[in-house]
Amino acid sequence: MRVSEQLAGAILLFSTCIFNASQISAQNDEAIPDLSGIWDGGFSVRPVNGVDVPWGEDNFPNLNARALAYQEVWEETMAPKYDCQPASSPAIQYDPYAMQVTQWPDRVLFRYEKDDQLRTVWLDGREPEATDFSLQGFSVGHYEDGSLYVTTTHFVFDIAGFDDYNGIPSSAQKVVTERYWREGEELKLTLTVEDPMFLQEPTSYTTRWLPSGPDYRLQPYDCDPEASRTSVRFYPSKYD
């Protein structure tokens, strides 16, 4: 490639970045929240020590007979996380790690330090196709009254898809809705999950993040399947 072509490409990329930034600035002027940045969701920010978190007496899911049967046979050694399978919604948002939010005119990107996961929330009106089923599903969103609203569908079945604290799976019928907004320095989220395959009714939780330090960068998760699975040998099994 000639130098002139490289220079032209660099100018085009720079111009695009300026255009995108100016678009977001204009949108913020129209009451679209500024959610961008790296947010701290660690142990010091919210309670994470407990077998039921983020589910408690007031919001624990109303499980149907199918879910109770799965929960009965569940044990820790079955958790896909020991094979380095990433967590999905509604668990990954509550895991005690940092999260980076990037806002573009046509999408919002959520990059999770946990499991090195990237979610794309499309704002341009596109709809999912039959090939869009995945562990993180397909997310669409819109801004309204100072909040970002996200709806995610097209999940695949996951034996620990609701969360592996309680041994509750999730199905391809799972629908997760999220509302993100700012309260001062805090980034707040209310998440609602419905899944008629396992839940009798929708359930939800609310959580928060705080700004990370100005020099903080997301750290690699670096899960090693062989080392991770080795630790399972030390868990007692209820099966012979």
Order of alpha helices (4+ residues) and beta strands (2+ residues): alpha-beta-alpha-beta-beta-beta-beta-beta-beta-beta-beta-beta-beta-alpha
